[in-house]
């Protein structure tokens, strides 16, 4: 029987995943730090799959019209032999190119990062360093370019930066928006491209975790524990709901406001982690 505290922890972790996946504060850092602070046992690979599915649902639901339009234009562009014939076709191919570095880096370095870099101390440094980079980019970037003026160079640089976000504490959304700001994109365009770019990455991550779960289940002689479906469903629902509303309100917020609150939050969190690590 599922206990109340198990449901509460699943809801909290699902909410954290839904919020931090899209805010520039690093979901991986929070999913490492929350169990570390609270002493909760890791929920397991099935729960990781569940919350990734939840955030995949949220980003697909929010940008469903965009992705239908982009996919249609990409196909029409190929059929008409004019793949870069309009802004939507260009954007579709820019997103494809920007996804490639993260796929290569994930397949190449996943085990190393999982085994060597998932440490609270690593997040201390990455939270601070990439917070400062975001602050400088937000203050110094000219913010004169929109998503319709993106180039191949923008796509490649943002894609490379997304690959760096495999390191816990960097923040996928944070570093991609930082790179876009350094390239003089306005905040709204930086955030929108980042969120669109997150779709294949989040969906792919969910599929990869799902394959891991299947392989784990099929390993001969390995004792497995059946996770309660209510726990998994709670994680999915909270991750999906909070992710959807996070995208909506963040895009509204960033039109008129700066990234400074997120920069401050990252630094305060890093200092709190360091203090807890040294004196706990």
C-alpha positions in Angstrom: 0.0 0.0 0.0 1.3 3.5 -0.9 1.9 5.7 2.0 1.0 9.4 2.3 4.6 10.5 2.6 5.5 8.6 -0.6 2.8 10.4 -2.5 3.9 13.7 -1.1 7.6 13.1 -2.0 6.5 12.0 -5.6 4.4 15.2 -5.9 7.3 17.4 -4.7 9.9 15.7 -7.0 7.5 15.9 -9.9 6.9 19.6 -9.3 10.6 20.2 -9.0 11.2 18.5 -12.3 8.4 20.4 -14.0 9.7 23.8 -12.8 13.4 23.4 -13.0 13.4 21.7 -16.4 12.4 25.0 -18.0 13.7 27.6 -15.5 17.4 28.5 -15.8 18.3 26.9 -12.4 19.1 23.3 -13.4 16.7 20.4 -12.9 19.6 17.9 -12.5 21.1 19.9 -9.6 17.7 20.0 -7.8 17.0 16.3 -8.3 20.4 15.6 -6.8 20.2 18.1 -4.0 16.6 17.6 -2.8 17.1 13.9 -1.8 20.5 14.9 -0.4 19.1 17.6 1.8 16.0 15.7 2.9 17.5 12.2 3.2 14.9 10.7 0.9 15.7 7.5 -0.8 16.1 7.7 -4.6 12.8 6.9 -6.3 14.3 4.6 -8.8 14.7 4.5 -12.6 10.9 4.0 -13.2 10.2 7.3 -11.4 12.9 9.0 -13.4 11.1 7.8 -16.6 7.8 9.0 -15.2 8.9 12.6 -14.5 10.7 12.8 -17.9 7.4 11.7 -19.5 5.6 14.4 -17.6 7.9 17.2 -18.8 7.8 15.8 -22.3 4.0 16.0 -22.2 4.1 19.6 -21.0 6.4 20.9 -23.7 4.6 19.0 -26.4 1.3 20.2 -25.3 2.4 23.9 -25.0 4.1 24.0 -28.4 1.9 21.5 -30.2 0.8 24.1 -32.8 4.4 25.2 -33.4 5.6 21.7 -33.9 2.8 20.8 -36.3 3.5 23.9 -38.3 7.3 23.4 -38.3 7.0 19.7 -39.2 4.6 20.5 -42.1 6.9 23.2 -43.4 10.0 21.0 -43.2 8.3 18.2 -45.2 6.9 20.7 -47.8 10.3 22.3 -48.1 11.9 18.9 -48.9 9.1 18.1 -51.4 9.4 21.5 -53.1 13.2 21.3 -52.9 13.2 24.6 -51.0 14.1 23.5 -47.5 15.0 27.1 -46.4 12.2 28.7 -48.3 10.5 30.5 -45.4 11.2 31.4 -41.7 9.4 28.3 -40.4 11.4 26.0 -42.6 14.6 27.6 -41.5 13.7 27.3 -37.8 12.8 23.6 -38.2 16.3 22.8 -39.6 18.0 25.1 -37.1 16.4 23.0 -34.4 17.5 19.8 -36.0 21.1 21.0 -36.2 21.1 22.4 -32.7 19.9 19.0 -31.3 22.8 17.0 -32.8 25.6 18.1 -30.4 23.6 17.1 -27.3 22.7 13.7 -28.8 26.4 13.0 -29.6 27.5 14.2 -26.2 24.8 12.3 -24.3 25.6 9.0 -26.1 29.3 9.5 -25.6 29.6 10.8 -22.0 26.4 9.7 -20.3 28.0 7.0 -18.2 31.0 9.2 -17.2 28.7 12.0 -16.1 26.3 9.7 -14.3 29.2 8.0 -12.3 31.6 10.9 -11.8 29.8 14.3 -11.9 26.6 13.7 -9.9 28.0 15.3 -6.8 26.7 18.2 -4.7 30.1 19.8 -4.9 30.1 19.8 -8.7 26.7 21.6 -8.6 28.2 24.3 -6.3 30.7 25.3 -9.0 28.4 25.0 -12.0 25.5 26.8 -10.4 27.8 29.8 -9.6 29.8 29.9 -12.8 26.9 29.6 -15.2 24.8 32.1 -13.1 27.5 34.7 -13.7 27.7 33.9 -17.4 23.9 34.3 -17.6 24.0 37.7 -15.7 26.8 39.0 -18.0 25.0 37.9 -21.1 21.7 39.4 -20.0 23.4 42.8 -19.2 25.8 43.0 -22.1 23.7 41.4 -25.0 22.2 43.9 -27.4 18.9 42.0 -27.6 18.3 43.3 -31.1 17.6 40.0 -32.9 14.5 37.9 -32.9 14.0 34.2 -33.6 13.2 34.9 -37.2 16.7 36.3 -37.7 18.5 33.2 -36.4 21.4 31.8 -38.4 23.3 28.5 -38.8 25.9 29.9 -36.5 23.3 30.6 -33.8 22.0 27.1 -34.1 25.4 25.5 -33.9 26.6 27.5 -30.9 23.3 27.0 -29.0 23.5 23.3 -29.8 27.0 23.0 -28.5 26.0 24.8 -25.3 23.1 22.5 -24.8 25.6 19.6 -24.9 27.5 21.2 -22.0 24.3 21.1 -20.0 24.7 17.4 -19.4 26.9 18.4 -16.5 24.7 18.7 -13.4 24.1 22.3 -12.3 24.6 23.9 -15.7 20.9 24.0 -16.7 19.9 23.2 -20.2 17.5 26.1 -20.5 19.9 28.4 -18.7 22.9 27.8 -20.9 21.0 27.8 -24.2 19.4 31.1 -23.3 22.7 32.5 -22.2 24.3 31.6 -25.5 21.4 33.2 -27.4 21.8 36.4 -25.4 25.5 36.5 -26.1 24.6 36.4 -29.7 22.4 39.5 -29.2 19.0 37.8 -29.3 16.2 39.3 -27.3 15.0 37.5 -24.1 11.8 36.2 -25.6 13.4 34.7 -28.6 16.2 33.2 -26.5 13.6 31.5 -24.3 11.3 30.4 -27.1 14.2 28.8 -29.1 15.4 27.1 -25.9 12.0 25.6 -25.1 11.5 24.4 -28.7 14.9 22.9 -28.6 14.1 21.2 -25.4 11.3 19.1 -27.0 13.5 16.5 -28.8 16.0 16.4 -26.0 13.4 15.8 -23.3 11.4 13.3 -25.4 14.7 11.6 -26.2 15.8 11.5 -22.6 12.4 10.0 -21.6 12.8 7.3 -24.3 16.3 6.5 -23.2 15.3 6.2 -19.6 12.4 3.9 -20.8 14.8 1.7 -22.7 17.0 1.5 -19.5 14.0 0.4 -17.5 13.1 -2.3 -20.1 16.6 -3.6 -20.1 16.7 -3.6 -16.3 13.5 -5.5 -16.2 14.7 -8.1 -18.7 18.1 -8.8 -17.1 18.1 -12.5 -16.1 18.5 -13.3 -12.4 18.1 -9.6 -11.3 15.6 -9.1 -8.5 13.3 -6.2 -9.3 10.8 -4.3 -7.2 7.5 -3.3 -8.7 6.9 0.5 -8.3 3.4 1.4 -7.3 1.6 2.9 -10.3 0.1 5.6 -8.1 3.5 6.9 -7.3 4.5 7.0 -11.0 1.2 8.6 -12.0 1.6 11.3 -9.3 5.1 12.1 -10.7 3.8 12.3 -14.2 0.9 14.6 -13.4 2.8 17.0 -11.2 5.7 17.3 -13.7 3.4 17.8 -16.6 1.1 20.4 -15.0 3.9 22.4 -13.4 6.0 22.2 -16.6 3.1 23.5 -18.7 2.4 26.5 -16.5 6.0 27.2 -15.9 6.6 27.6 -19.7 3.5 29.8 -20.0 4.3 32.2 -17.2 8.1 32.3 -17.8 7.6 33.4 -21.4 5.3 36.2 -20.1 7.7 37.2 -17.4 10.8 37.3 -19.6 9.2 39.8 -22.1 9.6 42.6 -19.6 11.9 41.3 -16.8 15.5 40.3 -16.5 17.2 37.0 -15.5 18.6 38.5 -12.3 16.3 36.7 -9.8 17.4 33.4 -11.2 21.0 34.4 -11.1 20.7 35.3 -7.4 18.8 32.1 -6.7 21.5 30.0 -8.2 24.3 31.7 -6.2 22.3 31.5 -2.9 21.5 27.8 -3.6 25.2 27.0 -4.3 26.3 28.7 -1.1 23.7 26.9 0.9 24.9 23.6 -0.6 28.5 24.4 0.2 27.7 25.4 3.8 25.7 22.3 4.3 28.4 20.1 2.9 31.2 21.7 5.0 29.3 21.9 8.3 26.6 19.2 8.3 
